[in-house]
Amino acid sequence: MARYTRRDALRKLGWCAAALAAGPRRLAAAGGRSPSRPNIIVILVDDMGFSDIGCYGGEIATPHLDRLAARGIRFTQFYNTGRCCPTRASLLTGLYSHQAGVGHMTGDSGLPGYVGHLNEQCVTLGEVMQTAGYFTIMTGKWHVGARDPAWWPSRRGFDRTYACPEGGGFYFQVKKGRSIVRNGKVIHDANHPLPEGWYSTDAWTDEAIGYIDEAVKGRKPFFVYLAHNAPHFPLQAPPADIERYRRRYLAGWDQLRRSRYGDQVESGLIEKRWALSPRDDGITPWDDVDAKRRDRMDHIMAIYAATVECMDKSVGRLVQALEQRGVLENTLLLFLSDNGGNAESGPWGRAQGKGPLGSAASSVFCGKSWANAENTPFRYYKHYVHEGGIATPLIAHWPAGIPKDRHGAFERQPGHLIDIMATCVDLAGATYPKTFKAQEITPMQGVSLAPAFQGKALGRTEPIYWEHEGNRAIRLGKWKLVARGAGGDWELYRMDADRSELHNLADQHPERVKEMADKWETFARKAHMLPWPWKGKYAAKKGKKE
């Protein structure tokens, strides 16, 4: 069997080392760009919690991301949708995911907000950036429509693609029901295995670098959407990386949460008055866990940590490639996660397989107990729209566009995925279309993040909204109204004083609850969040059912 190496992507393009050694000055000039027209790279990771990386309080080795944060800015209140498919739809289109047709996953529920693929009333970042003259690249996990090739990234605005249309779920070898597609052609699936040594986290990055070289050679600015499946289950990483983390987690999840919380407070990422949320229901105190199970849980978390570290290494390799090609200075890098840590598989996680844990022959899930730590200091997880489900790191790094006096700064204005399209349109000098391919296009919903790079106000005038599986929320200034489940009652939190969502003020402010619930319902009907396919009542108004 052939062996995959990190140079394979470049060799396929016919590049030699001499061509890539033209020097930073020459390659920078080849792009012909000014700081007002940066290259843009969006890196999205999968199922990573708010506190996992070093610069957000974590102990996992992420020096490359930490370096980007130290030379850029960190958003402290940036939000996703709480789940992978909706997040991808929102990020790609600048709309709330239901407006783009992906209110849930990829099944068609027969409702406008839940068709399971990007609809024709939206445009993607690729399509918009193409119109502005950018060379557009997509590698990694697509997961916003796979059944019809017309839904694939090569048909939704990306000049070069190396992607899995169906989603992730593998690291070393394609699993049944998944495929890898290069520029619209299936090149690997369960019947056409990958070469020995292939690892998704490396491959997505290496292929992106190869395509960036095409853009540089063609003297075009580039837009890259690099969507990792790491650290989504089934967790898999090279054995040596896993071994480095073995026995580091024997102190347990309770101590890990306290340690991460302390680091977050000390760094200024979060305010001390935001208390660490209690250990979630159903999680056993670490002191009550027996030695055998402690070893098993340590092994699970070691695999997770190794998967995150491998992702960080790939980011470092990408940054190094940009530096070598002389284009890092005027490249905006945005790094974020698609949802909070994942509690699926219950408090004890999963550690199964015919081969060593963490190998291609294993199936490992972190589970609820570690996910509670991954989302420190918040409550709940992926699927939910309490902070633990929707809060993500967002690192922005752009040497030519972020002043040095902002390097290492925290940006505390709330932001959302819908803002990424607006940011790209703003910085690229693009025009967001009213119609596209004879279809009327839903107006973009977000605001540009570019003012925040300069330390200025974003100028947001509208609330931020969420809905997923009946979980729903609205953020209006310092207030957040949130409900758990289709029949859940509204809870009200003052986010400047209690972002951990520990003190429900709904009973003290019934008029505010009603006002915000009405706003949510009005928008939800307009944006196709309602009607929804979930069982259970919608409780915004007494007696109201869906």
C-alpha positions as CSV (number, residue, x, y, z in Angstrom):
1,M,0.0,0.0,0.0
2,A,1.2,3.5,-0.9
3,R,2.2,5.8,2.0
4,Y,0.8,9.3,2.3
5,T,3.3,12.1,3.2
6,R,2.8,15.7,3.9
7,R,4.5,16.7,0.6
8,D,2.1,14.7,-1.5
9,A,-0.4,17.6,-1.9
10,L,2.4,19.8,-3.3
11,R,3.8,17.1,-5.6
12,K,0.4,16.6,-7.2
13,L,0.5,20.3,-8.2
14,G,3.9,19.7,-9.9
15,W,5.7,22.2,-7.7
16,C,9.4,21.8,-6.9
17,A,11.3,23.1,-4.0
18,A,13.0,25.9,-6.0
19,A,9.6,27.3,-7.1
20,L,8.5,27.6,-3.5
21,A,11.8,29.2,-2.5
22,A,11.3,32.4,-4.5
23,G,11.5,34.3,-1.3
24,P,9.0,36.3,0.9
25,R,9.5,39.6,-1.0
26,R,8.8,38.1,-4.4
27,L,5.8,36.0,-3.3
28,A,4.3,38.9,-1.4
29,A,4.5,41.0,-4.5
30,A,3.0,38.2,-6.6
31,G,-0.2,38.5,-4.7
32,G,-0.6,42.2,-5.5
33,R,-2.7,42.9,-2.4
34,S,-3.0,45.8,0.0
35,P,-4.0,45.5,3.7
36,S,-7.5,46.4,2.7
37,R,-7.8,43.2,0.7
38,P,-6.4,40.4,2.9
39,N,-6.3,36.7,2.3
40,I,-8.8,35.1,4.7
41,I,-8.6,31.7,6.3
42,V,-11.4,30.3,8.5
43,I,-10.4,27.3,10.6
44,L,-13.3,25.4,12.1
45,V,-12.8,22.5,14.6
46,D,-15.4,20.0,15.7
47,D,-16.7,19.3,19.2
48,M,-14.0,21.3,21.0
49,G,-15.0,22.9,24.3
50,F,-14.6,26.5,25.3
51,S,-11.6,25.9,27.7
52,D,-9.6,23.2,25.8
53,I,-6.9,25.3,24.2
54,G,-4.1,26.9,26.3
55,C,-5.1,30.5,25.6
56,Y,-8.6,29.8,26.8
57,G,-7.6,28.2,30.1
58,G,-6.7,24.6,29.0
59,E,-3.6,22.5,29.9
60,I,-3.4,20.8,26.4
61,A,-0.3,21.8,24.5
62,T,-1.5,24.3,21.9
63,P,1.5,26.6,21.4
64,H,0.6,27.5,17.8
65,L,-2.9,28.7,18.6
66,D,-1.5,30.4,21.7
67,R,1.0,32.3,19.5
68,L,-1.8,33.4,17.2
69,A,-3.8,34.7,20.2
70,A,-0.7,36.5,21.6
71,R,-0.3,38.3,18.3
72,G,-3.9,38.8,17.6
73,I,-7.1,39.1,19.6
74,R,-9.4,36.7,21.5
75,F,-13.1,37.1,21.5
76,T,-14.5,36.2,25.0
77,Q,-18.2,36.0,23.9
78,F,-18.3,34.5,20.5
79,Y,-21.1,32.0,19.7
80,N,-21.9,29.1,17.4
81,T,-25.2,27.3,17.1
82,G,-24.6,24.3,19.4
83,R,-24.3,21.6,16.7
84,C,-22.2,20.8,13.7
85,C,-24.5,21.0,10.7
86,P,-26.3,24.2,11.7
87,T,-23.0,25.9,12.6
88,R,-21.5,25.1,9.2
89,A,-24.6,26.4,7.4
90,S,-24.6,29.6,9.4
91,L,-20.8,30.2,9.0
92,L,-20.9,29.5,5.3
93,T,-23.9,31.7,4.5
94,G,-24.0,34.6,7.1
95,L,-27.6,33.5,7.9
96,Y,-29.2,31.8,10.8
97,S,-29.0,28.1,9.9
98,H,-32.8,27.7,9.4
99,Q,-32.8,30.5,6.8
100,A,-30.2,28.4,4.9
101,G,-32.3,25.2,5.2
102,V,-30.2,23.4,7.8
103,G,-32.0,23.9,11.1
104,H,-31.0,20.5,12.3
105,M,-28.9,17.8,10.5
106,T,-29.0,16.6,6.9
107,G,-32.4,14.9,7.0
108,D,-35.3,16.5,5.2
109,S,-38.2,17.2,7.6
110,G,-40.4,18.7,5.0
111,L,-40.2,22.2,6.5
112,P,-38.4,25.2,5.0
113,G,-36.0,25.5,7.9
114,Y,-35.2,21.8,8.0
115,V,-34.5,20.6,4.4
116,G,-31.1,19.3,5.4
117,H,-28.9,21.0,2.8
118,L,-28.0,24.5,1.8
119,N,-31.0,25.9,-0.1
120,E,-31.1,28.2,-3.1
121,Q,-32.0,31.3,-1.2
122,C,-28.5,31.5,0.3
123,V,-25.0,32.2,-1.0
124,T,-21.9,30.7,0.5
125,L,-18.7,32.4,1.4
126,G,-17.1,30.7,-1.6
127,E,-19.7,32.1,-4.0
128,V,-19.4,35.7,-2.6
129,M,-15.6,35.7,-2.4
130,Q,-15.4,34.4,-6.0
131,T,-17.2,37.4,-7.2
132,A,-14.6,39.6,-5.5
133,G,-11.8,37.9,-7.4
134,Y,-10.7,35.5,-4.7
135,F,-9.3,32.0,-5.3
136,T,-11.6,29.9,-3.1
137,I,-10.5,26.8,-1.3
138,M,-12.4,24.3,0.9
139,T,-10.9,21.3,2.7
140,G,-12.3,19.0,5.4
141,K,-15.7,18.3,6.7
142,W,-18.6,19.7,4.6
143,H,-21.7,18.2,6.2
144,V,-24.3,20.6,4.8
145,G,-25.6,18.4,2.0
146,A,-24.2,15.2,0.4
147,R,-26.8,13.2,-1.4
148,D,-26.8,15.3,-4.5
149,P,-23.4,16.4,-6.0
150,A,-25.0,19.8,-6.7
151,W,-24.8,20.4,-2.9
152,W,-21.1,19.7,-2.7
153,P,-18.6,22.5,-2.1
154,S,-17.3,22.3,-5.7
155,R,-20.8,23.4,-6.8
156,R,-21.2,26.0,-4.1
157,G,-18.5,28.4,-4.9
158,F,-15.1,26.7,-4.2
159,D,-12.5,26.6,-6.9
160,R,-10.6,23.8,-5.2
161,T,-11.9,21.2,-2.8
162,Y,-10.7,18.2,-0.9
163,A,-13.5,17.3,1.4
164,C,-15.8,14.8,3.0
165,P,-19.4,15.8,1.9
166,E,-21.0,13.4,4.4
167,G,-19.2,14.7,7.5
168,G,-16.4,13.3,9.7
169,G,-16.2,10.3,11.9
170,F,-12.8,9.1,10.8
171,Y,-9.1,10.0,11.1
172,F,-6.9,7.2,9.6
173,Q,-9.3,5.5,7.2
174,V,-12.6,6.3,5.5
175,K,-15.5,4.6,7.2
176,K,-18.6,3.2,5.5
177,G,-20.9,5.8,4.3
178,R,-18.2,8.5,3.9
179,S,-16.1,9.6,1.0
180,I,-13.3,12.0,0.1
181,V,-14.0,14.2,-2.9
182,R,-11.4,16.2,-4.8
183,N,-12.9,18.9,-7.0
184,G,-16.2,17.1,-7.4
185,K,-14.8,13.6,-8.0
186,V,-14.9,10.8,-5.4
187,I,-11.3,9.6,-4.9
188,H,-11.6,7.6,-1.7
189,D,-14.4,5.7,0.1
190,A,-14.8,2.4,2.0
191,N,-14.1,0.5,-1.2
192,H,-11.1,2.7,-2.2
193,P,-9.0,3.0,1.0
194,L,-6.6,5.8,1.9
195,P,-2.9,5.2,1.8
196,E,-1.0,4.2,4.8
197,G,0.0,7.1,7.0
198,W,-2.9,9.3,6.0
199,Y,-4.4,11.3,8.9
200,S,-7.3,13.6,8.4
201,T,-6.0,16.5,10.5
202,D,-2.8,16.6,8.5
203,A,-4.4,15.9,5.1
204,W,-6.9,18.7,5.3
205,T,-4.2,21.2,6.1
206,D,-1.6,19.9,3.6
207,E,-4.1,20.0,0.7
208,A,-5.1,23.6,1.7
209,I,-1.4,24.6,1.6
210,G,-1.1,23.1,-1.9
211,Y,-4.1,25.0,-3.1
212,I,-2.7,28.2,-1.5
213,D,0.4,27.7,-3.7
214,E,-1.9,27.8,-6.7
215,A,-3.4,31.1,-5.6
216,V,0.0,32.6,-5.0
217,K,1.3,31.5,-8.3
218,G,-1.8,32.9,-10.0
219,R,-1.3,36.2,-8.2
220,K,-4.8,36.0,-6.6
221,P,-6.0,36.7,-3.1
222,F,-7.3,33.5,-1.5
223,F,-10.1,32.5,0.8
224,V,-9.8,29.2,2.6
225,Y,-12.4,27.3,4.6
226,L,-10.5,24.6,6.5
227,A,-13.0,22.4,8.5
228,H,-11.4,19.8,10.7
229,N,-13.2,16.8,12.0
230,A,-10.9,16.9,15.1
231,P,-11.6,16.5,18.0
232,H,-15.0,14.8,17.1
233,F,-15.5,11.2,18.1
234,P,-14.4,8.5,17.4
235,L,-11.2,10.0,19.0
236,Q,-8.1,8.8,17.2
237,A,-4.5,10.0,17.3
238,P,-1.0,8.6,16.8
239,P,0.1,6.4,19.7
240,A,3.1,8.6,20.7
241,D,0.9,11.6,21.0
242,I,-1.6,9.7,23.2
243,E,1.2,8.3,25.4
244,R,2.4,11.8,26.3
245,Y,-0.9,12.6,28.0
246,R,-1.3,9.3,29.8
247,R,-1.6,9.7,33.6
248,R,-1.9,13.5,33.3
249,Y,-5.7,13.2,34.0
250,L,-5.6,11.0,37.0
251,A,-6.4,14.0,39.2
252,G,-9.8,13.8,37.6
253,W,-12.5,16.1,36.2
254,D,-13.2,18.1,39.4
255,Q,-9.6,19.2,39.7
256,L,-9.4,19.9,36.0
257,R,-12.4,22.2,36.1
258,R,-11.0,24.1,39.1
259,S,-7.6,24.4,37.5
260,R,-9.0,25.7,34.2
261,Y,-11.3,28.1,35.9
262,G,-8.4,29.5,37.9
263,D,-6.4,30.1,34.8
264,Q,-9.3,31.7,33.1
265,V,-9.9,34.1,35.9
266,E,-6.2,34.9,36.3
267,S,-5.7,35.6,32.6
268,G,-8.7,37.9,32.5
269,L,-10.6,35.7,30.0
270,I,-13.6,35.5,32.4
271,E,-14.6,37.6,35.4
272,K,-14.2,36.3,38.9
273,R,-17.8,37.1,39.7
274,W,-18.9,34.5,37.2
275,A,-18.8,31.5,39.5
276,L,-17.6,28.1,38.3
277,S,-20.8,26.1,37.6
278,P,-21.4,23.1,39.8
279,R,-20.6,19.6,38.6
280,D,-23.5,18.6,36.4
281,D,-26.1,16.1,37.5
282,G,-25.2,12.5,36.8
283,I,-21.4,13.0,37.0
284,T,-19.7,11.0,39.8
285,P,-17.4,13.0,42.1
286,W,-13.8,12.0,41.1
287,D,-13.1,11.0,44.7
288,D,-15.7,8.3,44.4
289,V,-14.3,6.8,41.2
290,D,-12.4,3.5,41.7
291,A,-8.8,3.0,40.5
292,K,-9.6,0.9,37.5
293,R,-12.2,3.3,36.1
294,R,-9.8,6.2,36.8
295,D,-7.3,4.7,34.6
296,R,-9.8,4.1,31.8
297,M,-11.1,7.7,32.1
298,D,-7.5,9.0,32.1
299,H,-6.9,7.1,28.9
300,I,-10.0,8.5,27.2
301,M,-9.0,12.1,28.0
302,A,-5.4,11.5,26.9
303,I,-6.7,10.5,23.5
304,Y,-8.9,13.6,23.3
305,A,-5.9,15.8,24.3
306,A,-3.7,14.2,21.7
307,T,-6.3,14.8,19.1
308,V,-6.4,18.5,20.0
309,E,-2.6,18.8,20.1
310,C,-2.4,17.2,16.6
311,M,-4.9,19.8,15.4
312,D,-2.7,22.6,16.9
313,K,0.4,21.2,15.1
314,S,-1.4,21.3,11.8
315,V,-2.3,25.0,12.5
316,G,1.4,25.6,13.1
317,R,2.3,24.0,9.9
318,L,-0.2,26.2,8.0
319,V,1.2,29.3,9.6
320,Q,4.7,28.3,8.8
321,A,3.7,27.8,5.2
322,L,2.2,31.2,5.0
323,E,5.3,32.7,6.5
324,Q,7.5,30.9,4.0
325,R,5.4,32.2,1.1
326,G,5.5,35.7,2.4
327,V,1.7,36.0,2.8
328,L,1.2,35.7,6.5
329,E,1.3,39.5,7.1
330,N,-1.8,40.2,5.1
331,T,-3.8,37.0,5.9
332,L,-6.6,37.1,8.4
333,L,-6.8,33.8,10.3
334,L,-10.0,33.1,12.2
335,F,-10.1,30.0,14.5
336,L,-13.2,28.7,16.2
337,S,-15.3,25.5,17.2
338,D,-18.6,24.4,15.9
339,N,-20.2,23.6,19.3
340,G,-19.3,23.0,22.9
341,G,-17.8,19.8,24.3
342,N,-19.9,16.7,23.6
343,A,-21.6,14.7,26.4
344,E,-22.9,12.0,24.0
345,S,-22.3,8.4,25.4
346,G,-23.0,9.4,29.0
347,P,-20.9,10.1,32.1
348,W,-18.4,7.3,31.4
349,G,-17.8,7.9,27.8
350,R,-16.9,5.1,25.4
351,A,-13.7,3.1,25.0
352,Q,-14.2,0.2,22.6
353,G,-12.6,-1.5,19.6
354,K,-10.6,-4.4,18.2
355,G,-7.4,-2.5,18.2
356,P,-5.6,-0.2,20.7
357,L,-7.7,2.7,21.9
358,G,-7.1,5.7,19.7
359,S,-6.4,3.6,16.6
360,A,-8.5,3.3,13.5
361,A,-9.9,0.1,14.9
362,S,-11.3,1.8,18.1
363,S,-14.3,3.9,19.0
364,V,-13.6,6.4,21.8
365,F,-16.0,9.2,23.1
366,C,-15.1,11.6,25.9
367,G,-18.5,11.5,27.5
368,K,-20.3,13.8,29.8
369,S,-17.9,13.9,32.7
370,W,-15.0,15.2,30.7
371,A,-17.2,17.4,28.5
372,N,-18.3,19.2,31.7
373,A,-14.6,20.1,32.1
374,E,-14.1,21.0,28.4
375,N,-16.8,23.6,28.7
376,T,-15.5,25.2,31.9
377,P,-16.9,27.4,33.5
378,F,-20.3,26.9,31.8
379,R,-23.3,24.5,32.0
380,Y,-24.5,22.0,29.5
381,Y,-23.0,20.8,26.2
382,K,-23.3,20.3,22.5
383,H,-27.0,20.3,21.4
384,Y,-28.0,22.9,24.1
385,V,-28.0,26.7,23.8
386,H,-26.9,27.4,27.3
387,E,-23.4,28.8,27.3
388,G,-21.7,25.4,27.5
389,G,-23.3,24.4,24.2
390,I,-22.7,27.6,22.2
391,A,-19.7,29.5,23.6
392,T,-16.6,29.0,21.4
393,P,-13.1,30.4,21.3
394,L,-12.5,32.8,18.4
395,I,-9.0,33.8,17.7
396,A,-8.4,36.5,15.1
397,H,-4.8,37.0,13.7
398,W,-3.9,39.5,11.1
399,P,-0.6,41.3,11.4
400,A,-1.4,43.9,8.8
401,G,-4.9,44.6,10.1
402,I,-4.8,44.3,13.9
403,P,-2.7,47.1,15.5
404,K,0.2,45.9,17.7
405,D,-1.4,47.6,20.8
406,R,-4.3,45.2,20.4
407,H,-2.1,42.1,20.3
408,G,-3.0,39.7,23.0
409,A,-6.2,41.7,23.8
410,F,-9.5,40.3,24.8
411,E,-12.5,41.4,22.7
412,R,-15.6,41.3,24.9
413,Q,-18.3,42.3,22.5
414,P,-20.6,39.4,21.7
415,G,-20.3,37.9,18.2
416,H,-21.9,35.1,16.2
417,L,-21.2,33.0,13.2
418,I,-23.5,35.2,11.1
419,D,-20.8,37.9,11.5
420,I,-18.1,36.0,9.5
421,M,-19.8,36.5,6.2
422,A,-20.2,40.2,6.9
423,T,-16.6,40.4,7.9
424,C,-15.4,38.8,4.7
425,V,-17.7,41.0,2.5
426,D,-16.3,44.1,4.3
427,L,-12.6,43.2,4.1
428,A,-12.7,41.8,0.6
429,G,-14.7,44.7,-0.9
430,A,-17.3,42.2,-2.0
431,T,-20.9,42.7,-2.8
432,Y,-23.4,40.5,-1.1
433,P,-26.0,39.8,-3.8
434,K,-29.8,40.4,-3.7
435,T,-30.2,37.7,-6.3
436,F,-27.9,34.9,-7.4
437,K,-28.5,32.4,-10.2
438,A,-32.0,33.9,-10.7
439,Q,-32.9,33.2,-7.1
440,E,-33.8,35.9,-4.5
441,I,-31.2,35.7,-1.7
442,T,-32.0,36.2,2.0
443,P,-30.1,39.2,3.3
444,M,-27.1,38.5,5.5
445,Q,-27.8,38.8,9.2
446,G,-24.5,39.7,10.9
447,V,-22.2,42.6,11.3
448,S,-18.6,42.9,10.3
449,L,-16.1,42.1,13.1
450,A,-13.5,44.4,11.5
451,P,-14.2,47.4,13.8
452,A,-13.4,45.1,16.8
453,F,-9.9,44.4,15.3
454,Q,-9.3,48.2,15.9
455,G,-10.9,48.2,19.3
456,K,-14.1,49.9,18.1
457,A,-17.8,49.1,18.6
458,L,-19.4,46.6,16.3
459,G,-22.6,48.6,16.0
460,R,-24.9,45.6,16.4
461,T,-28.5,46.7,16.6
462,E,-30.4,43.4,16.5
463,P,-30.5,40.6,19.0
464,I,-28.8,37.3,18.5
465,Y,-31.0,34.2,18.2
466,W,-30.7,30.4,18.6
467,E,-32.9,27.3,18.1
468,H,-31.8,23.7,18.0
469,E,-33.9,20.7,18.9
470,G,-36.4,22.9,20.7
471,N,-33.6,24.5,22.8
472,R,-33.8,28.2,22.1
473,A,-32.4,31.5,23.2
474,I,-32.1,35.2,22.5
475,R,-29.2,37.5,23.5
476,L,-30.2,41.2,23.8
477,G,-27.4,43.4,25.2
478,K,-26.5,42.1,28.6
479,W,-29.6,39.9,28.9
480,K,-30.0,36.3,27.7
481,L,-33.3,34.4,27.6
482,V,-32.8,30.7,27.2
483,A,-34.9,27.5,27.4
484,R,-33.9,23.8,27.5
485,G,-36.0,21.5,25.3
486,A,-39.2,22.0,23.3
487,G,-41.3,22.2,26.5
488,G,-38.8,24.0,28.7
489,D,-39.6,27.2,30.6
490,W,-37.8,30.4,29.8
491,E,-34.8,31.3,32.0
492,L,-33.4,34.8,32.2
493,Y,-29.8,35.7,33.0
494,R,-27.9,38.9,33.2
495,M,-24.7,38.0,31.3
496,D,-22.4,40.7,32.6
497,A,-22.9,39.5,36.2
498,D,-23.7,35.8,35.7
499,R,-22.4,34.3,32.5
500,S,-22.3,30.9,34.1
501,E,-26.1,31.1,34.1
502,L,-26.5,30.1,37.8
503,H,-29.1,32.7,38.9
504,N,-32.4,32.6,36.9
505,L,-34.0,36.0,37.1
506,A,-37.2,35.1,35.2
507,D,-39.5,35.5,38.2
508,Q,-38.1,38.9,39.0
509,H,-38.5,40.3,35.5
510,P,-41.6,38.9,34.0
511,E,-42.1,41.9,31.7
512,R,-38.6,41.5,30.3
513,V,-39.2,37.7,29.8
514,K,-42.3,38.4,27.8
515,E,-40.7,41.1,25.7
516,M,-37.7,39.0,24.8
517,A,-39.9,35.8,24.3
518,D,-42.1,37.8,21.9
519,K,-39.1,39.0,20.0
520,W,-37.8,35.5,19.7
521,E,-41.1,34.1,18.5
522,T,-41.5,36.9,15.9
523,F,-38.0,36.3,14.5
524,A,-38.3,32.5,14.8
525,R,-41.4,32.4,12.5
526,K,-39.7,34.8,10.0
527,A,-36.5,32.8,10.0
528,H,-38.2,29.4,9.6
529,M,-37.2,28.2,13.1
530,L,-40.9,27.7,13.6
531,P,-42.8,25.6,12.9
532,W,-40.3,23.0,14.2
533,P,-40.3,19.2,13.9
534,W,-39.7,18.5,17.6
535,K,-42.3,16.8,19.8
536,G,-43.5,18.9,22.7
537,K,-45.0,22.3,23.2
538,Y,-43.6,25.7,22.5
539,A,-43.9,27.6,25.7
540,A,-43.2,31.2,24.7
541,K,-46.9,32.0,25.2
542,K,-49.2,30.2,27.6
543,G,-51.1,27.5,25.8
544,K,-49.1,27.9,22.6
545,K,-48.2,24.6,20.9
546,E,-46.3,23.6,17.9
